């Protein structure tokens, strides 16, 4: 489980100011905001635009183009299931359906209790032990419905 800060303009401004010193700072700033808050708050978009002399539309375009950026806070736990070809060929599609049914969410959604967010990812580099997932930053390979179900049950109990 990853703990995130509550959004505040002051903290957002500090994160932006720190990351704005880098070349090509837009993506590093957005990553820094997401590391801090768990997502890129809509209120931060005009702040990033102003700091980098970009339009709000340009910053919004970056946030929405890259599917790894969240626009809403995630659950206490984040499950990223690999949707790449190797994982699909080893039972990933059935595993995805199982996870969605067990959690009662779709891709990018969070359970009603706020505990688990389910996200797609398009390769974790564990092709030899597919299907794979990343749970709270830790990778798991060789998953089946029983193993993934156990991980989900542990998250729900925590």
N, C-alpha and C positions, 0 to 999 in steps of 0.2 A: 504494500500500500504506500502511496506517495502522498505526502501532505502538501497542500498548496496554500498560498496566502489568499486572503480575501482581497478582492479588487479595491484599490484606492488610487485616486489620481496622483497623489504624491509618490506612491511607490511605483506606479507606472511610469511617471516622469523620470524617476531615478534610474529605472531599468533602461529606458529609452536613451537617456543621456549617456549612460555607461557604454551601451552597445553601439551608439551612433558614431563612435570614433573609428570604427572599422571601415575598410573599403567595402563597397557594396553592402551597406549596412541594413538594408530592408529585411532580408531574410534572417540575418543574425538577431536583429531586434525582435522580430516576430517569434523566433525560437526562444529567446530570453524571456519574453512575456509569457509564453506558454509554459516554460519551465517554472516560472514564478507563480502563475495563477492557475495553471492547468488548461488554459485556453487563451485565445486572443480576444480580450473584451472589445466589443464594438466601440466603446468609449475611447479606446486606445488608438483606433485607426486614424482619426484626425490629428492626434498627437504625434504619431509616427510620420504622417504626411508633412506636418509642419516642420518637424525636426530634420527631415531629409529633403525639404523643398520639392515634395511630390504632391500630386493631387490625391484626394481621398479615394477617388476611383482607382488610381494606380495601386495604392496600398490594399484596398479591398480586393482588387483583382489578384494580387499575390496570395492573400489569405484564402480566397475561394478556389484558386487554381490548384494549389497543393493540398491534397486530401489529408495530409498529416496534421494540418492546422485545425484545431477545434474552435468553434465559435460559441460554444456553450461549455459550462463547467462539466468535467467528467464525473463519473461515479467514484467512490472510494477506491475501486479497483478497476483496472483497464485490461481487457482481454483483446488482443489483436490476433485474429486467425489468418493464417496465410492462405491467399487465394490464387497463388501462382500455379502454373501448369503442373509442376512436380507434385505439389500437395493435392491438387485436384485429382490427378491420376491415381493417387494412393488412398482415396476415400475422403478427401477434403470436403467435397460437396455435401456428402451425408453428414459429416462432422459439423459443418456450418449450420445445416438444418437442425441438427440435434441441439446445438448451442442456442440457436434462436428460439426453439421451442421450450427448452429448459428455462431460459432466462425470460421468455415472453417479450423479446425485443427484436427489432430489426437492426440492420447495420447503422452504426453511429448513434444508437439510442442507449439510454440508461434505464435500468430497472426502476420500477416505481418507488422502491425503498432507497434509491440513490446509491446502492452498493456497487453495482457492476455496469460498466460501459462496454459494449461490444463493437469493435472496429475491424474493418478489413485491412490487411497489409499485403503487399504484393511481392514478397520474398523476404525471408528471414535468413537465407543462406544455409538452411538445414535440409536441402533437397535430398540428401542421402538418407535422411531419417524422417521422411515426410509421413503424414502431415504434421505441421508444426504450428506453434502459437507462441506468443509473448504475453506473459501475465505479469503486470506491474514491473516491466523491464527485464524479467527473467525469461529465457527461452526454454521451450520444451519441444522435444521431437518425439516421433513415434507415437503420436496420440491416436487414441480411438475414443469411442463414445464413453466408455467406462472411465478412462483416465481423465478425460476432459470433465466429465461429470463430477469426479472427485475433486478436481481443482475448483470447479464452480461451487460445490457444496462447502468447501473450505472458506472461500471468499464470503459466502453468505453467512457463515457461522462466525466469522471474525468480527 
